[in-house]
Amino acid sequence: VYVPRVKGHGTSPDDLAQQSYHHWINSVDDGYAIINNLCRRVVVGGFSNGAGLALEMATRVKNIEGVFAVCPPLRLQDFSTKFAPAMDVWNKVMNRVHLDDAKMEFVENNPENPHINYLRNPISGVRELVRLMEAVEAKLAAIKIPALVIQSAGDPVVNPKGSRRIFNLLGSKDKEYILFNFKRHGILLGDGSKKVYKAVWDFIRHI
């Protein structure tokens, strides 16, 4: 198992604000290059943004045995995400006319796991997440390998309709969708998380 740290994550909100989703993809590609040289067979997967990045890789890298996506963020619940692109344009305009006080570069974040998540998110980061998932959505039919999509039914961050759409658009014949009855986004931690681990492990063994 190899878990690459994605650019702008595990550092600071200000660092994340400087990254594009292409930087995130490069981080994942670097991780794949390492694990592909160590293992004969490779399965890629991820949670939330990582799920989107795993799916993105599966659309273009051929030497992958399977892909799993846990709570992929194709559709976000927070209405403020709809305004992220407009706010990003506004910030760029204010920057050009040197009105820094009028910019809104960050939004408050109340994460389920504050010990590992930022307490404020850059508007530009939300915009890049939306761009990533739009790019992924357009290429899902290119994924032909075995695929597993896992979603939390009561996810307050990701709309389950989005993960169901991802499943429907996948070009894989061998694919599975699992909806767990949780009321949180971070289903890899806490009560019931072992059920998620088992589902992923069963999928990998199936491949």
Backbone as a ProteinNet text record, in pm:
[ID]
protein_1_A
[PRIMARY]
VYVPRVKGHGTSPDDLAQQSYHHWINSVDDGYAIINNLCRRVVVGGFSNGAGLALEMATRVKNIEGVFAVCPPLRLQDFSTKFAPAMDVWNKVMNRVHLDDAKMEFVENNPENPHINYLRNPISGVRELVRLMEAVEAKLAAIKIPALVIQSAGDPVVNPKGSRRIFNLLGSKDKEYILFNFKRHGILLGDGSKKVYKAVWDFIRHI
[TERTIARY]
85.3	0	88.9	58	131.8	31.6	45.3	-47.2	31.1	21.6	94.4	27.3	108.1	52	30.4	-92.6	-129.2	-85.1	-36.2	14.7	-87.5	-41	-128	-201.3	-190.7	-255.8	-151.5	-190.8	-97.2	5.9	-21.7	69.6	-5.1	-71.4	-147.8	-252.4	-359.3	-459.7	-399	-298.9	-235.6	-161	-99.9	-31.4	-132.8	-243	-347.1	-402.7	-412	-467	-381.9	-256.5	-165.9	-167.1	-240.1	-234.1	-353.9	-330.9	-439.6	-462.4	-572.6	-597.1	-494.8	-427.7	-320.6	-202.1	-176.9	-72.7	-111.1	-239.1	-284.8	-263.1	-297.4	-280	-132.8	-44.6	98.6	145.1	90.1	125.2	85.4	-33.8	-82.6	-0.9	34.6	117.5	253.2	310.7	438.4	423.3	312.3	286.8	269.2	199.1	178.4	310.7	398.7	528.7	607.3	596.3	667	607.3	475.8	412.3	415.6	411.1	413.8	548.9	653.4	786.4	809.7	720.4	734.3	640.6	529.7	425.9	393.7	357.8	323.3	185.4	92.2	-44.2	-79.7	-147.8	-180	-329.8	-388.2	-525.9	-518.9	-590.3	-589.2	-724.5	-720.7	-845.1	-824	-933.4	-921.1	-1053.4	-1044.6	-1161	-1180.6	-1304.3	-1341.7	-1260.5	-1182.4	-1100.5	-1008	-956.8	-871.4	-944.7	-1074.8	-1156	-1164.5	-1182.3	-1185.8	-1053.8	-943.4	-811.1	-784.3	-832.6	-816.7	-894.2	-1015.3	-1095.2	-1029.2	-973.9	-905.9	-790.8	-712.9	-601.2	-650.4	-759.8	-813.3	-864.3	-890.1	-936.4	-823.1	-697.3	-586.6	-468.7	-454.9	-342.6	-390.4	-323.9	-371.6	-330.9	-216.9	-165.6	-221.4	-354.7	-423.2	-526.1	-529.1	-617.5	-760.3	-775.6	-908.1	-903.2	-1021.5	-1028.5	-1146.3	-1124.9	-1235.7	-1241.3	-1363.3	-1386	-1483.2	-1437.3	-1519.9	-1566.3	-1696.4	-1757.2	-1695.6	-1694.6	-1638.6	-1723.6	-1660.2	-1734	-1781.4	-1859.7	-1911.4	-2015.5	-2100.2	-2201.7	-2184.9	-2160.7	-2139.9	-2268.6	-2285.5	-2407.5	-2408	-2292.2	-2282.9	-2313.5	-2418.5	-2459.1	-2349.9	-2260.6	-2156.8	-2060.9	-2053.3	-1964.1	-2010.3	-2139	-2191.6	-2137.7	-2100.3	-2052.5	-1900.4	-1832.1	-1685.9	-1624	-1669.5	-1609.4	-1626.6	-1745.6	-1770.8	-1684.3	-1670.7	-1588.3	-1442.1	-1399.8	-1260.9	-1233.4	-1327	-1313.2	-1310.9	-1400.5	-1406.3	-1271.7	-1212.9	-1084.6	-975	-977.8	-876.7	-893.3	-1018.9	-1045.4	-997	-1028.8	-986.4	-834.4	-771	-624.8	-565.5	-629.2	-579.6	-594.4	-700.6	-722.1	-670.7	-598.2	-530.6	-626.8	-741.3	-836.4	-838.7	-729.8	-716.7	-823	-866.9	-966	-1101	-1125.7	-1255.1	-1256.2	-1141.1	-1132.8	-1184.3	-1241.3	-1282	-1212.1	-1094.8	-1011.2	-1033.9	-1088.6	-1108.2	-1249	-1298.2	-1426.1	-1401.8	-1480.1	-1466.6	-1506.7	-1434.4	-1462.1	-1479.2	-1582.7	-1606.6	-1597	-1475.1	-1456.1	-1491	-1523.4	-1551.2	-1424.9	-1310.7	-1182.2	-1085.6	-1103.4	-1022.1	-873.3	-837.6	-695.9	-621.4	-695.1	-629	-680.3	-785.7	-842.7	-823.3	-818.4	-803.7	-932.1	-915.7	-1030.5	-1080.9	-1008.9	-1054.8	-1007.5	-1093.5	-1062.5	-1051.4	-952.9	-942	-1050.8	-1108.3	-1208.7	-1152	-1026.1	-963	-954.5	-939.4	-934.4	-1067.5	-1176.4	-1309.9	-1330.5	-1286.6	-1297.8	-1221.5	-1101.8	-1020.7	-1083.2	-1146.7	-1216.3	-1331.1	-1406.3	-1516.8	-1463	-1353.4	-1293.3	-1244.9	-1182.7	-1135.9	-1251.2	-1359.5	-1470.9	-1544.2	-1547.7	-1606.6	-1524.1	-1392.1	-1304	-1319.1	-1331	-1346.2	-1479.8	-1586	-1719.4	-1723.1	-1654.4	-1656.1	-1582.4	-1500.2	-1416.9	-1448.1	-1552.8	-1581.3	-1607.5	-1662.3	-1690.7	-1563.5	-1449.2	-1321	-1269.5	-1328	-1285.2	-1351.6	-1271.6	-1322.6	-1284.7	-1198.2	-1151	-1254.7	-1243.1	-1334.1	-1335.6	-1454.8	-1468.7	-1567	-1536.7	-1623.2	-1645.8	-1772.4	-1808.2	-1880.6	-1831.6	-1890.7	-1938.1	-2057.5	-2113.5	-2183.8	-2178.4	-2253.6	-2390.1	-2497.2	-2633	-2664.5	-2612	-2639.6	-2520.8	-2445.6	-2324.5	-2359.9	-2310.3	-2341.6	-2254.9	-2153.6	-2060.8	-2085.8	-2100.2	-2116.8	-2259.2	-2323	-2457.9	-2450.4	-2519.1	-2515.4	-2558.8	-2639.5	-2680.8	-2559.5	-2457.1	-2336.9	-2259.9	-2245.6	-2172	-2249.5	-2381.3	-2463.3	-2445.7	-2435.1	-2413	-2276.6	-2176.5	-2044.3	-2054.1	-2122.2	-2138.1	-2205.7	-2311.3	-2385.9	-2303.6	-2214.1	-2135.1	-2010.1	-1970.5	-1852	-1868.1	-1761.7	-1765.8	-1740.4	-1713.4	-1682.9	-1805.1	-1783.4	-1888.7	-1892.1	-1774.6	-1761.2	-1753.9	-1868.9	-1871.9	-1976.8	-1954.8	-2044.4	-2062.7	-2185.6	-2217.3	-2268.1	-2206.2	-2247	-2284.2	-2404.5	-2453.2	-2463.1	-2379.7	-2381.3	-2471.3	-2540.2	-2633.6	-2560.9	-2472.7	-2401.6	-2452.8	-2432.1	-2473.4	-2352.4	-2242.5	-2120.9	-2046.5	-1953.3	-1872.8	-1751.8	-1683.8	-1562.1	-1589.9	-1628.2	-1669.1	-1551.5	-1429.8	-1312.6	-1265.5	-1330.2	-1301.5	-1432.2	-1423.1	-1541	-1623.5	-1742	-1831.2	-1865.5	-1853.8	-1891.7	-1786.3	-1673.5	-1571.5	-1513.8	-1514.9	-1461.6	-1544.9	-1672.3	-1756.4	-1706	-1660	-1606.6	-1476.1	-1389.2	-1262.5	-1288.3	-1386.6	-1416.7	-1466.1	-1549.6	-1601.6	-1487.8	-1392.5	-1278	-1190.9	-1167.2	-1084.1	-1149.5	-1278.8	-1350.4	-1338.6	-1345.9	-1332.7	-1193.9	-1090.8	-953.4	-930.8	-981.6	-966.6	-1040.8	-1153.9	-1234.3	-1157.2	-1077.4	-998.2	-891.6
-118.7	0	123.8	217	343.1	457.6	555.8	670.2	798.7	852.6	976.8	1097.2	1192.6	1317.3	1411.2	1453.1	1538.2	1682.3	1744.9	1882.2	1974.6	2050.9	2144.6	2084.8	1954.4	1886.1	1850.4	1864.4	1836.3	1945.8	2062.6	2176.5	2294.6	2374.3	2488.7	2529.9	2597.7	2647.6	2741.3	2819.6	2912.4	2836.6	2725.3	2642.5	2580.2	2530.1	2469.7	2570.3	2695.6	2800.9	2824.3	2780.6	2802.2	2687.7	2580.8	2460.4	2450.6	2384.8	2350.4	2200.3	2152.7	2008.8	1931.3	1998.7	1933.3	1901	1985.8	1956.1	1832.7	1820.7	1702.8	1576.6	1584.6	1469.9	1430	1528.9	1500	1427.7	1466.1	1399.1	1252.3	1225.5	1087.9	1008.9	1071.6	1005.4	965.6	1053.3	1021.6	899.7	895.8	781.6	653.2	662.9	544.2	492.7	583.5	543.3	461.9	499.5	427	288.6	282.1	153.5	59.5	113.9	30.6	-38.1	21	-39.5	-139.7	-141.1	-231.4	-351	-335.7	-439.2	-484.6	-611.4	-667.7	-621.9	-608.4	-565.7	-446.4	-348.4	-225.8	-197.3	-170	-122.2	18.7	112.9	249.4	281.1	368.8	406.4	527.9	584.6	701.5	740.2	836.6	888.3	1035.4	1074.1	1212.6	1265.5	1371.4	1422.9	1314.1	1230.9	1120	1020.4	1005.3	917	972.7	1104.2	1168	1152.8	1165.2	1151.3	1007.7	910.9	770	740.6	792.8	774	842	960.5	1031.9	948.5	890	806.3	685.3	626.8	506.9	535.6	662.8	696.4	696.4	699.9	717.6	623.2	562.4	471	328.1	256.6	124.3	11.4	23.1	-86.7	-82.1	-77.8	-76.7	-188.7	-264.5	-381.2	-345.8	-239.7	-201.6	-66.1	-7.7	123.1	125.9	184.3	203.6	350.1	399.1	539.7	547.9	605.6	619.2	764.3	784.9	918.7	1017.7	982.3	1073.4	1199.6	1318.3	1445.1	1503.9	1427.7	1481	1589.8	1569.9	1668.9	1701.7	1828.1	1869.3	1924.5	1902.6	1945.2	2095	2151.1	2289.8	2384.7	2465	2555.3	2656.7	2684.5	2785.1	2742.3	2610.9	2563.8	2613.2	2638.4	2688.1	2827.4	2900	3036.3	3044.9	2932.2	2933.1	2987.3	2943.8	2998.1	3149.2	3199.4	3343.6	3419.7	3364.4	3428.8	3430.1	3324.3	3317.9	3426.2	3445.8	3552.7	3688.9	3707.2	3832.6	3861.8	3761.2	3779.1	3820.7	3763.4	3798.6	3943.1	3986	4124.9	4220.1	4188.1	4272.8	4278.5	4168.9	4165	4259.6	4264.5	4350.5	4498.5	4531.5	4672.7	4704.2	4606.8	4625.9	4656.5	4589.4	4603.7	4473	4447.6	4321.5	4304	4415.5	4406	4356.6	4367.9	4326.9	4180.2	4115.6	3976	3881.2	3769.9	3662.8	3535.8	3510.3	3401.7	3269.9	3277	3156.1	3152.3	3031	3012.2	2924	2947.8	2868.7	2723.9	2632.8	2490.7	2428.4	2347.5	2275.6	2125.7	2073.9	1933.9	1835.9	1713.6	1607.3	1566.5	1582.9	1544.2	1662.8	1758.9	1881.2	1857.6	1740.8	1712.3	1683.4	1655.9	1628.7	1717.9	1794.9	1880.6	2028.1	2111.4	2255.1	2314.7	2417.3	2486.1	2599.4	2625.7	2719.5	2667.5	2678.3	2627.9	2743	2738.2	2843	2829.3	2940.9	2941.1	2876.1	2904.1	2847.6	2695.8	2641.2	2496.2	2430.7	2495.5	2445	2448.5	2557.9	2570.5	2458	2427.6	2323.1	2185.3	2162.2	2035.3	2020.3	2127.2	2124.9	2098.4	2162.9	2143.2	1999.6	1945.5	1806.8	1712.7	1726.3	1632.9	1651.6	1773.6	1795.2	1723.1	1729.2	1661	1509.7	1460.5	1316.4	1267.2	1340.6	1300.3	1279	1363.6	1355.8	1233.1	1168.4	1057.3	923.7	917.1	795.2	674	695.8	584	513.8	582.3	523.7	421.3	418.7	322.3	188.2	87.8	-45.1	-150.2	-115.8	-211	-228.6	-334.1	-351.2	-226.9	-187.8	-63.7	-81	-14.3	-13.6	130.7	168.1	300.6	282	347.8	339.6	478.2	485.6	614.6	605.9	715.1	729.7	789.9	724.4	768.3	906.3	935	1062.8	1156.7	1151.3	1232.8	1381.7	1462.2	1605.1	1686.6	1623.1	1692.9	1658.1	1528.9	1479.5	1429.7	1477.7	1432	1290.9	1193.1	1055.5	1042.1	1134.8	1128.9	1139.6	1212.2	1226.7	1097.1	1024.2	897.6	793	798.7	707.7	740	867.5	906.3	855.7	867.4	815.1	667.2	592.6	448.5	421.2	495.1	473	506.5	603.9	646.8	562.5	484.5	400.1	304.3	288.5	196.2	52.1	27.3	-107.3	-198.1	-322	-423	-482.4	-492.2	-544.1	-425	-384.2	-269	-290.1	-225.1	-241.8	-107.8	-84.8	36.3	-5.6	45.8	12.3	140.6	145.1	259.9	219.9	280.7	251.7	351.4	304.2	387.8	466	555.3	643.2	785.7	868.8	1008.8	1102	1057.6	1138.5	1117.6	1207.7	1199.4	1108.6	1127.2	1051.6	910.5	822.9	687.2	590.9	639.9	554.6	557.4	640.7	648.6	635.6	589.3	585.2	458.7	463.8	347.8	298.3	168.6	107	112.3	176.6	191.7	57.6	-40.6	-172.3	-235.5	-198.4	-248.6	-195.5	-71.5	-11.2	-80.3	-102.5	-171.6	-308.4	-379.4	-514.3	-509.9	-410.8	-398.4	-375.3	-290.5	-263.5	-387.7	-456.3	-577	-687.4	-703.2	-803.7	-771.4	-643.7	-600.8	-635	-605.5	-632.5	-782.3	-861.1	-1007.1	-1060.5	-999.2	-1039.8	-1020.6	-914.3	-886.7	-994
0	0	0	-88.2	-93	-103.4	-13.8	-11	-39.1	-158.9	-189.4	-124.3	-80.2	-28.3	-146.1	-162.8	-276.5	-250.8	-353	-343.7	-276.7	-177.8	-107.4	10.3	29.4	141.3	247.6	374.2	482.4	500.4	444.5	459.6	522.6	438.6	489.2	386.4	430.5	335.7	231.3	272.8	178.9	69.2	106	6.8	-89.1	-34.1	-117.2	-217.5	-174.9	-261.3	-385.9	-382.7	-495.7	-596.3	-565.4	-648.3	-743.1	-856.2	-947.4	-940.1	-996.3	-990.5	-1072.5	-1164.9	-1240.7	-1149.3	-1050.5	-951.8	-870.9	-836.7	-762.2	-845.3	-973.7	-1062.9	-1070.5	-1077.2	-1081.8	-956	-840.9	-715.3	-718.8	-769.7	-778.7	-880.9	-990.3	-1091.4	-1033.8	-951.4	-886.7	-795.8	-721.9	-635	-712.9	-825.2	-908.9	-964.3	-1004.6	-1059	-956.9	-830	-723.9	-703.7	-683.2	-652.5	-772.4	-892.5	-1012.6	-1030.5	-974.9	-981.1	-868.5	-771.8	-658	-665.4	-736.7	-737.8	-880.2	-891.8	-1022.2	-1066.8	-971.4	-1002.9	-914.5	-972.8	-900.3	-907.1	-790.5	-779.7	-721.8	-780.9	-729.4	-665.8	-567	-500.4	-414.1	-366.1	-281.9	-219.6	-128.9	-57.8	-92.7	-120.3	-149.1	-268.2	-249.2	-358.7	-413.5	-323.7	-365.4	-453	-429.5	-513.7	-655.2	-664.6	-795.7	-869.1	-795.6	-856.1	-899.8	-822.3	-860.4	-988.6	-997.3	-1118.7	-1238.5	-1215.7	-1323.9	-1378.4	-1289.1	-1332.7	-1411.1	-1365.7	-1431.4	-1572.2	-1603.6	-1738.9	-1841.1	-1795.3	-1890.4	-1870.7	-1753.4	-1728.6	-1750.6	-1836.9	-1879	-1784.7	-1718.9	-1637.1	-1494.7	-1484	-1353.9	-1353.8	-1245.4	-1238.2	-1197.6	-1118.9	-1071	-1003.7	-978.5	-914.8	-818.5	-699.9	-606.1	-563.9	-547.3	-513.5	-396	-285.8	-165.3	-153.3	-159.1	-151.1	-251.3	-379.7	-480.5	-493.9	-496.1	-486.8	-619.5	-694.5	-820.9	-796.3	-696.3	-660.2	-511.9	-481.1	-343	-282.8	-152.7	-84.8	-53.6	-21.3	22.7	-92.7	-78.4	-186.2	-219.6	-124.6	-149.3	-259.1	-284.7	-390.9	-527.3	-541	-668.7	-700.3	-594.1	-614.5	-619.8	-600.1	-596.7	-725.3	-844.9	-967.5	-979	-944.4	-952.5	-852.2	-730.2	-628.8	-670.9	-737.3	-782.3	-886.6	-978.7	-1078.6	-1009.6	-912	-836.5	-770.2	-708	-640.5	-738.2	-857.8	-957.8	-1003.9	-1018.5	-1057.7	-948.8	-822.1	-710.7	-700.4	-735.3	-731.7	-836.7	-952.9	-1061.3	-1028	-954.7	-920	-779.7	-722.5	-593.4	-478.4	-479.2	-368.3	-288.5	-218.9	-146.1	-38.1	21.8	129.3	79	-50.5	-106.7	-148.3	-138.2	-181	-72.8	-116.9	-25.2	-72.6	-16.9	-66	6.8	128.3	207.7	266.3	287.5	356	477.2	581	703.7	677.1	738.8	723.7	861	877.1	1002.7	976	966.2	927	1037.3	995.9	1091.6	1166	1100.4	1159.6	1156.1	1248.9	1246.2	1268.1	1320.9	1343.6	1213.3	1105.2	977.3	863.9	888.3	783	817.5	714.4	734.5	792.5	875.5	934.8	845.2	739	636.1	500.9	402	268.6	169.5	81.1	-20.4	-126.3	-165.5	-272.5	-398.2	-425.9	-545.4	-537.4	-415.5	-398.9	-431.4	-390.5	-423.2	-574.1	-636.1	-781.5	-851.2	-804	-866.9	-848.7	-734.2	-712.6	-812	-831.2	-927.9	-1068.2	-1103.8	-1236.6	-1254.8	-1151.1	-1157.7	-1186.3	-1109.6	-1123.5	-1256.1	-1308.2	-1441.3	-1547.8	-1534.1	-1629.2	-1618.7	-1495.9	-1473.4	-1528.8	-1502	-1546.7	-1697.8	-1770.1	-1916.3	-1970.1	-1884.4	-1931.5	-1864.3	-1784.9	-1708.9	-1797.4	-1914.7	-2005.6	-2050.8	-2038.3	-2079.6	-1978.9	-1860.2	-1758.1	-1786	-1816.4	-1849.7	-1745.4	-1652.4	-1552	-1441.1	-1359.4	-1246.4	-1157.4	-1113.6	-1037.5	-922.5	-812.7	-694.6	-652.6	-634.8	-584.6	-452.1	-348.2	-214.8	-173.7	-113.5	-75.8	59.3	133.3	257.7	225.6	270.5	237.3	294.7	414.6	478.7	475.6	368.4	353.8	349.9	446.5	446.6	350.8	291.9	202.6	56.5	28.7	-108.2	-129.5	-233.8	-267.3	-326.8	-264.8	-315.7	-461.6	-511	-651.5	-744.4	-699.2	-779.5	-791.9	-680.9	-686.2	-766	-758.6	-839.5	-988.7	-1020.5	-1159.9	-1207.7	-1123.4	-1158.1	-1191.3	-1104.9	-1126.9	-1261.1	-1289.8	-1414.6	-1538.6	-1527.7	-1642.7	-1666.2	-1567.5	-1582.5	-1699.8	-1777.8	-1890.5	-1850.7	-1724.2	-1675.4	-1680.6	-1722.4	-1713.2	-1572.8	-1512.2	-1376.2	-1281.3	-1229.1	-1139.1	-1030.8	-916.4	-801.7	-731.3	-683	-607.2	-469.9	-364.6	-227.9	-154.6	-101.1	-24.5	121.9	206.2	349	421.4	523.2	597.9	707.4	665.7	757.7	739.8	842.2	834.8	842.2	783.4	783.1	651.7	625.7	503.6	524.7	638	665.4	713.7	623.5	662.7	673.5	653.7	673.9	818.5	899.5	1042.2	1119.6	1245.2	1330.8	1319	1380	1384.6	1244.8	1227.5	1101.1	992.5	1020	915.2	870.5	959.8	921.6	810	801.7	692.3	557.4	560.1	438	399.6	499.4	472.3	410.8	467.1	417.9	273.3	242.8	106	6.7	45.4	-42.2	-55.6	56.5	52.9	-30.4	-15.6	-96	-245	-277.8	-417.5	-471.7	-392.8	-436.4	-453.6	-361	-371.8	-493.9	-524.6	-640.4	-771	-775.5	-895.4	-913.8
[MASK]
+++++++++++++++++++++++++++++++++++++++++++++++++++++++++++++++++++++++++++++++++++++++++++++++++++++++++++++++++++++++++++++++++++++++++++++++++++++++++++++++++++++++++++++++++++++++++++++++++++++++++++++++

